[in-house]
Amino acid sequence: MGQQEIKVAIVGATGYTGGELVRLLLQHPKVQIAALLRLSSEEAMPLSKAHPHLRGLTELDCVPYDEALLEGVDAAFLAVPNGVAMDLAPKLLEKGIKVIDLSADFRFRNAETYEKWYRKTHTAQNLLSESVYGVPELHREKIRKARLVANPGCYPISALLALSPLLRRRLIQLDSIVIDSKSGVSGAGRSQLEVGYLFTELDEDFRAYGVAGHRHTPEMEQEFSALVGEPIRITFTPHLVPMVRGIFTTAYAKLIEPMSTSDVHALYAEDYADEPFVRVLDAGELPRVKAVVGSNFCDVSVFIDERTQKVIALSVIDNLVKGASGNAVQCFNLMFGLDERIGLWQGGLAP
């Protein structure tokens, strides 16, 4: 693309992930935000009304979705509810616009799986075979060539980065995987109005939800299965904790052969040595959500319980950045032949 700016549109710009996309892309030296679009509205909304923290950084308003506003756009980020992107993406692709979808609409290779877990009829099944599951650490070369990328769910990306070094080498018993994740309440999205997601209800509390049936489960199983070449079933339980951002995932599995913590740590260090956004912590060091909030980093640590020969892999991400918008920008960079760190190379917020 040379030095020419890449024109992008953000559809669903008033939500949490949409706002995070705006924040990141306003600082991206190769990007011009050409349109901020919203759904289900006949009125324009000033960006500052949707996102007061971005006041004064752009003169663009969030305006009702109109395909005419996408003329000349090179890429569109779809930060929309599940079931919407499958209607928008085909028309955008026909216009030659590359699409990064942050919903679940194009994450599954099998439409039946999507329809079972999301209870929606998939109307763009012809695109599922070409959609690339957007984990750069697993599918970098496919993302480079893609015109449609499905950004992963926040829980799956934390679990995949926690366990993929072991799965690639088939070092764990495939029927022993347990994923335990804790998330900040922003993961529910801005439009979630259920009482259980109100901070007054969550503060001083800690609760599981989606037990034995969270819809990110088949997404993890699909990608875990692809890594080993055979079907995998896992146990996954998510929890809500009284914080705004962040995911802390603890993954458990039984080793096939005895290994030490130092041996397994060396494998993680090898696999992620050249990954810009995965930081393998020193042996024995525990990850902290505070270390990644506001950044696109995933911090990973791994331990072996030598009494039981079970591996315990820990990962932390910001659910709105590496778990959503930041990862989407990383994929965008790859799709346009850019250094994937551009616009994202910054640390977290501390304290």
C-alpha positions as a Python dict, from the first residue, in 0.01 Angstrom:
ca = {
    (1, 'M'): (0, 0, 0),
    (2, 'G'): (306, 229, 14),
    (3, 'Q'): (258, 546, 217),
    (4, 'Q'): (-107, 592, 115),
    (5, 'E'): (-346, 583, 406),
    (6, 'I'): (-584, 287, 425),
    (7, 'K'): (-944, 401, 458),
    (8, 'V'): (-1149, 210, 712),
    (9, 'A'): (-1505, 210, 841),
    (10, 'I'): (-1618, 95, 1185),
    (11, 'V'): (-1971, -44, 1195),
    (12, 'G'): (-2108, -52, 1547),
    (13, 'A'): (-1887, 234, 1661),
    (14, 'T'): (-2094, 322, 1968),
    (15, 'G'): (-2028, -4, 2157),
    (16, 'Y'): (-1733, -98, 2376),
    (17, 'T'): (-1542, -280, 2102),
    (18, 'G'): (-1632, -8, 1852),
    (19, 'G'): (-1497, 260, 2085),
    (20, 'E'): (-1181, 61, 2141),
    (21, 'L'): (-1135, 31, 1764),
    (22, 'V'): (-1168, 408, 1730),
    (23, 'R'): (-916, 466, 2011),
    (24, 'L'): (-659, 234, 1855),
    (25, 'L'): (-708, 334, 1491),
    (26, 'L'): (-690, 708, 1562),
    (27, 'Q'): (-328, 645, 1662),
    (28, 'H'): (-253, 418, 1365),
    (29, 'P'): (-14, 598, 1126),
    (30, 'K'): (-138, 409, 816),
    (31, 'V'): (-513, 445, 875),
    (32, 'Q'): (-773, 705, 792),
    (33, 'I'): (-1107, 646, 963),
    (34, 'A'): (-1351, 729, 684),
    (35, 'A'): (-1680, 643, 856),
    (36, 'L'): (-1818, 565, 1201),
    (37, 'L'): (-2148, 384, 1159),
    (38, 'R'): (-2422, 277, 1397),
    (39, 'L'): (-2719, 45, 1358),
    (40, 'S'): (-3089, 81, 1431),
    (41, 'S'): (-3093, 460, 1440),
    (42, 'E'): (-3209, 742, 1218),
    (43, 'E'): (-2996, 1004, 1389),
    (44, 'A'): (-2627, 1087, 1395),
    (45, 'M'): (-2455, 1082, 1733),
    (46, 'P'): (-2143, 1282, 1820),
    (47, 'L'): (-1856, 1048, 1898),
    (48, 'S'): (-1809, 1228, 2230),
    (49, 'K'): (-2162, 1132, 2335),
    (50, 'A'): (-2093, 764, 2276),
    (51, 'H'): (-1733, 777, 2401),
    (52, 'P'): (-1652, 1085, 2612),
    (53, 'H'): (-1288, 975, 2648),
    (54, 'L'): (-1240, 1032, 2272),
    (55, 'R'): (-1373, 1389, 2272),
    (56, 'G'): (-1185, 1617, 2036),
    (57, 'L'): (-981, 1343, 1869),
    (58, 'T'): (-1190, 1329, 1551),
    (59, 'E'): (-1464, 1540, 1396),
    (60, 'L'): (-1653, 1234, 1273),
    (61, 'D'): (-1999, 1158, 1410),
    (62, 'C'): (-2143, 809, 1450),
    (63, 'V'): (-2403, 803, 1174),
    (64, 'P'): (-2672, 554, 1067),
    (65, 'Y'): (-2546, 269, 851),
    (66, 'D'): (-2558, 352, 481),
    (67, 'E'): (-2371, 157, 216),
    (68, 'A'): (-2313, 479, 21),
    (69, 'L'): (-2082, 596, 300),
    (70, 'L'): (-1856, 297, 232),
    (71, 'E'): (-1756, 401, -118),
    (72, 'G'): (-1378, 416, -140),
    (73, 'V'): (-1331, 230, 188),
    (74, 'D'): (-1060, -38, 193),
    (75, 'A'): (-1162, -227, 509),
    (76, 'A'): (-1461, -249, 740),
    (77, 'F'): (-1457, -358, 1104),
    (78, 'L'): (-1793, -507, 1201),
    (79, 'A'): (-1837, -455, 1576),
    (80, 'V'): (-2198, -567, 1558),
    (81, 'P'): (-2426, -814, 1739),
    (82, 'N'): (-2427, -1179, 1635),
    (83, 'G'): (-2651, -1231, 1334),
    (84, 'V'): (-2586, -890, 1175),
    (85, 'A'): (-2249, -941, 1006),
    (86, 'M'): (-2377, -1228, 791),
    (87, 'D'): (-2610, -977, 624),
    (88, 'L'): (-2352, -699, 585),
    (89, 'A'): (-2037, -888, 489),
    (90, 'P'): (-2142, -1029, 148),
    (91, 'K'): (-2224, -684, 11),
    (92, 'L'): (-1904, -534, 147),
    (93, 'L'): (-1694, -810, -6),
    (94, 'E'): (-1866, -756, -341),
    (95, 'K'): (-1747, -394, -327),
    (96, 'G'): (-1390, -513, -277),
    (97, 'I'): (-1386, -414, 91),
    (98, 'K'): (-1193, -640, 325),
    (99, 'V'): (-1391, -737, 634),
    (100, 'I'): (-1284, -803, 992),
    (101, 'D'): (-1588, -933, 1179),
    (102, 'L'): (-1584, -914, 1559),
    (103, 'S'): (-1907, -1114, 1600),
    (104, 'A'): (-1941, -1492, 1592),
    (105, 'D'): (-2101, -1507, 1246),
    (106, 'F'): (-1797, -1633, 1055),
    (107, 'R'): (-1598, -1814, 1325),
    (108, 'F'): (-1734, -2161, 1258),
    (109, 'R'): (-1651, -2384, 964),
    (110, 'N'): (-1981, -2565, 1013),
    (111, 'A'): (-2302, -2360, 989),
    (112, 'E'): (-2490, -2619, 1194),
    (113, 'T'): (-2262, -2556, 1491),
    (114, 'Y'): (-2326, -2183, 1471),
    (115, 'E'): (-2701, -2231, 1438),
    (116, 'K'): (-2714, -2474, 1731),
    (117, 'W'): (-2522, -2254, 1975),
    (118, 'Y'): (-2638, -1910, 1861),
    (119, 'R'): (-2995, -2006, 1764),
    (120, 'K'): (-2983, -1808, 1439),
    (121, 'T'): (-3016, -1923, 1079),
    (122, 'H'): (-2692, -1853, 893),
    (123, 'T'): (-2765, -1669, 569),
    (124, 'A'): (-2410, -1647, 431),
    (125, 'Q'): (-2291, -2007, 457),
    (126, 'N'): (-2102, -1978, 129),
    (127, 'L'): (-1849, -1751, 302),
    (128, 'L'): (-1768, -1986, 590),
    (129, 'S'): (-1517, -2187, 387),
    (130, 'E'): (-1308, -1882, 304),
    (131, 'S'): (-1334, -1701, 636),
    (132, 'V'): (-1010, -1718, 835),
    (133, 'Y'): (-1021, -1758, 1213),
    (134, 'G'): (-825, -1457, 1328),
    (135, 'V'): (-558, -1576, 1569),
    (136, 'P'): (-230, -1443, 1424),
    (137, 'E'): (-30, -1678, 1644),
    (138, 'L'): (-198, -1976, 1474),
    (139, 'H'): (-310, -1857, 1129),
    (140, 'R'): (-78, -1571, 1035),
    (141, 'E'): (-18, -1669, 672),
    (142, 'K'): (-386, -1734, 603),
    (143, 'I'): (-477, -1397, 754),
    (144, 'R'): (-230, -1222, 524),
    (145, 'K'): (-418, -1356, 221),
    (146, 'A'): (-772, -1321, 356),
    (147, 'R'): (-1046, -1083, 256),
    (148, 'L'): (-1271, -1199, 544),
    (149, 'V'): (-1137, -1256, 895),
    (150, 'A'): (-1346, -1376, 1189),
    (151, 'N'): (-1206, -1222, 1505),
    (152, 'P'): (-1208, -1481, 1787),
    (153, 'G'): (-1412, -1470, 2103),
    (154, 'C'): (-1226, -1330, 2403),
    (155, 'Y'): (-1232, -1653, 2606),
    (156, 'P'): (-1115, -1874, 2316),
    (157, 'I'): (-813, -1661, 2234),
    (158, 'S'): (-697, -1669, 2597),
    (159, 'A'): (-741, -2048, 2610),
    (160, 'L'): (-577, -2111, 2272),
    (161, 'L'): (-268, -1914, 2365),
    (162, 'A'): (-253, -2093, 2701),
    (163, 'L'): (-262, -2446, 2557),
    (164, 'S'): (-151, -2449, 2193),
    (165, 'P'): (218, -2538, 2261),
    (166, 'L'): (102, -2854, 2437),
    (167, 'L'): (-167, -2942, 2184),
    (168, 'R'): (66, -2899, 1884),
    (169, 'R'): (297, -3160, 2036),
    (170, 'R'): (15, -3381, 2166),
    (171, 'L'): (166, -3380, 2514),
    (172, 'I'): (-167, -3386, 2698),
    (173, 'Q'): (-458, -3628, 2721),
    (174, 'L'): (-719, -3484, 2489),
    (175, 'D'): (-1014, -3579, 2709),
    (176, 'S'): (-869, -3410, 3019),
    (177, 'I'): (-888, -3041, 2926),
    (178, 'V'): (-1061, -2806, 3168),
    (179, 'I'): (-1076, -2431, 3103),
    (180, 'D'): (-1160, -2197, 3391),
    (181, 'S'): (-1184, -1827, 3297),
    (182, 'K'): (-1265, -1508, 3484),
    (183, 'S'): (-1374, -1195, 3301),
    (184, 'G'): (-1444, -833, 3372),
    (185, 'V'): (-1801, -721, 3318),
    (186, 'S'): (-1725, -524, 2998),
    (187, 'G'): (-1720, -858, 2819),
    (188, 'A'): (-2100, -857, 2826),
    (189, 'G'): (-2105, -556, 2595),
    (190, 'R'): (-2256, -212, 2630),
    (191, 'S'): (-2613, -310, 2542),
    (192, 'Q'): (-2636, -583, 2808),
    (193, 'L'): (-2897, -460, 3056),
    (194, 'E'): (-2955, -773, 3265),
    (195, 'V'): (-2946, -707, 3637),
    (196, 'G'): (-2670, -962, 3692),
    (197, 'Y'): (-2429, -754, 3484),
    (198, 'L'): (-2480, -432, 3681),
    (199, 'F'): (-2168, -341, 3874),
    (200, 'T'): (-2372, -284, 4190),
    (201, 'E'): (-2480, -648, 4170),
    (202, 'L'): (-2133, -777, 4082),
    (203, 'D'): (-1922, -575, 4324),
    (204, 'E'): (-1806, -779, 4625),
    (205, 'D'): (-1927, -1089, 4439),
    (206, 'F'): (-1786, -1361, 4215),
    (207, 'R'): (-2010, -1579, 4002),
    (208, 'A'): (-2005, -1850, 3739),
    (209, 'Y'): (-2234, -1828, 3438),
    (210, 'G'): (-2299, -2026, 3121),
    (211, 'V'): (-2204, -2342, 3311),
    (212, 'A'): (-2192, -2654, 3090),
    (213, 'G'): (-2316, -2458, 2793),
    (214, 'H'): (-2131, -2134, 2719),
    (215, 'R'): (-2130, -2065, 2346),
    (216, 'H'): (-1756, -2009, 2330),
    (217, 'T'): (-1711, -2380, 2408),
    (218, 'P'): (-1755, -2507, 2048),
    (219, 'E'): (-1524, -2233, 1923),
    (220, 'M'): (-1245, -2361, 2148),
    (221, 'E'): (-1321, -2721, 2053),
    (222, 'Q'): (-1304, -2638, 1682),
    (223, 'E'): (-960, -2478, 1710),
    (224, 'F'): (-820, -2731, 1959),
    (225, 'S'): (-936, -3011, 1728),
    (226, 'A'): (-769, -2846, 1429),
    (227, 'L'): (-439, -2832, 1617),
    (228, 'V'): (-435, -3207, 1686),
    (229, 'G'): (-627, -3337, 1383),
    (230, 'E'): (-905, -3511, 1572),
    (231, 'P'): (-1219, -3409, 1764),
    (232, 'I'): (-1173, -3274, 2116),
    (233, 'R'): (-1433, -3207, 2382),
    (234, 'I'): (-1354, -2978, 2672),
    (235, 'T'): (-1506, -2855, 2996),
    (236, 'F'): (-1531, -2477, 3010),
    (237, 'T'): (-1666, -2256, 3288),
    (238, 'P'): (-1655, -1876, 3271),
    (239, 'H'): (-1694, -1644, 3569),
    (240, 'L'): (-1766, -1276, 3621),
    (241, 'V'): (-1547, -1085, 3863),
    (242, 'P'): (-1583, -727, 3988),
    (243, 'M'): (-1349, -556, 3744),
    (244, 'V'): (-1420, -371, 3421),
    (245, 'R'): (-1157, -518, 3187),
    (246, 'G'): (-950, -832, 3169),
    (247, 'I'): (-961, -1209, 3142),
    (248, 'F'): (-767, -1454, 3356),
    (249, 'T'): (-775, -1808, 3217),
    (250, 'T'): (-651, -2116, 3400),
    (251, 'A'): (-631, -2427, 3181),
    (252, 'Y'): (-580, -2776, 3324),
    (253, 'A'): (-486, -3097, 3145),
    (254, 'K'): (-329, -3435, 3221),
    (255, 'L'): (17, -3500, 3077),
    (256, 'I'): (69, -3815, 2870),
    (257, 'E'): (428, -3856, 2990),
    (258, 'P'): (593, -3707, 3301),
    (259, 'M'): (750, -3365, 3246),
    (260, 'S'): (895, -3096, 3467),
    (261, 'T'): (787, -2733, 3483),
    (262, 'S'): (1121, -2626, 3337),
    (263, 'D'): (1081, -2862, 3039),
    (264, 'V'): (733, -2733, 2957),
    (265, 'H'): (833, -2371, 3013),
    (266, 'A'): (1111, -2417, 2758),
    (267, 'L'): (856, -2532, 2499),
    (268, 'Y'): (642, -2224, 2556),
    (269, 'A'): (946, -1998, 2532),
    (270, 'E'): (1040, -2164, 2203),
    (271, 'D'): (693, -2141, 2048),
    (272, 'Y'): (636, -1779, 2142),
    (273, 'A'): (989, -1647, 2098),
    (274, 'D'): (895, -1455, 1782),
    (275, 'E'): (538, -1364, 1876),
    (276, 'P'): (526, -990, 1940),
    (277, 'F'): (216, -994, 2160),
    (278, 'V'): (265, -1311, 2365),
    (279, 'R'): (495, -1273, 2664),
    (280, 'V'): (604, -1595, 2832),
    (281, 'L'): (678, -1502, 3191),
    (282, 'D'): (982, -1623, 3379),
    (283, 'A'): (956, -1971, 3528),
    (284, 'G'): (751, -1953, 3847),
    (285, 'E'): (615, -1604, 3772),
    (286, 'L'): (239, -1558, 3793),
    (287, 'P'): (50, -1341, 3542),
    (288, 'R'): (-153, -1039, 3647),
    (289, 'V'): (-446, -884, 3465),
    (290, 'K'): (-320, -537, 3560),
    (291, 'A'): (-7, -597, 3352),
    (292, 'V'): (-204, -624, 3025),
    (293, 'V'): (-507, -396, 3068),
    (294, 'G'): (-510, -140, 2789),
    (295, 'S'): (-262, -339, 2578),
    (296, 'N'): (-268, -608, 2310),
    (297, 'F'): (-39, -837, 2508),
    (298, 'C'): (-117, -1184, 2636),
    (299, 'D'): (98, -1292, 2932),
    (300, 'V'): (138, -1668, 2972),
    (301, 'S'): (280, -1886, 3248),
    (302, 'V'): (288, -2263, 3286),
    (303, 'F'): (334, -2501, 3579),
    (304, 'I'): (340, -2878, 3633),
    (305, 'D'): (182, -3033, 3940),
    (306, 'E'): (432, -3315, 3977),
    (307, 'R'): (209, -3504, 4223),
    (308, 'T'): (-68, -3546, 3967),
    (309, 'Q'): (128, -3484, 3644),
    (310, 'K'): (-124, -3221, 3545),
    (311, 'V'): (-24, -2909, 3359),
    (312, 'I'): (-163, -2573, 3472),
    (313, 'A'): (-138, -2304, 3205),
    (314, 'L'): (-226, -1946, 3293),
    (315, 'S'): (-298, -1657, 3057),
    (316, 'V'): (-418, -1299, 3093),
    (317, 'I'): (-549, -1057, 2832),
    (318, 'D'): (-752, -738, 2811),
    (319, 'N'): (-1084, -869, 2680),
    (320, 'L'): (-1145, -548, 2481),
    (321, 'V'): (-798, -535, 2325),
    (322, 'K'): (-629, -872, 2261),
    (323, 'G'): (-969, -1029, 2324),
    (324, 'A'): (-1143, -812, 2064),
    (325, 'S'): (-1043, -481, 1903),
    (326, 'G'): (-666, -498, 1940),
    (327, 'N'): (-652, -844, 1791),
    (328, 'A'): (-876, -720, 1508),
    (329, 'V'): (-627, -441, 1434),
    (330, 'Q'): (-342, -694, 1445),
    (331, 'C'): (-527, -899, 1181),
    (332, 'F'): (-596, -584, 977),
    (333, 'N'): (-223, -506, 974),
    (334, 'L'): (-147, -852, 839),
    (335, 'M'): (-420, -828, 574),
    (336, 'F'): (-267, -507, 439),
    (337, 'G'): (96, -616, 451),
    (338, 'L'): (188, -401, 750),
    (339, 'D'): (400, -476, 1054),
    (340, 'E'): (141, -627, 1286),
    (341, 'R'): (263, -417, 1577),
    (342, 'I'): (167, -84, 1416),
    (343, 'G'): (-88, 105, 1623),
    (344, 'L'): (-63, -152, 1902),
    (345, 'W'): (291, -138, 2034),
    (346, 'Q'): (231, 4, 2377),
    (347, 'G'): (225, -129, 2729),
    (348, 'G'): (-69, -162, 2961),
    (349, 'L'): (-205, 95, 3201),
    (350, 'A'): (-58, 102, 3550),
    (351, 'P'): (-124, 122, 3833),
}
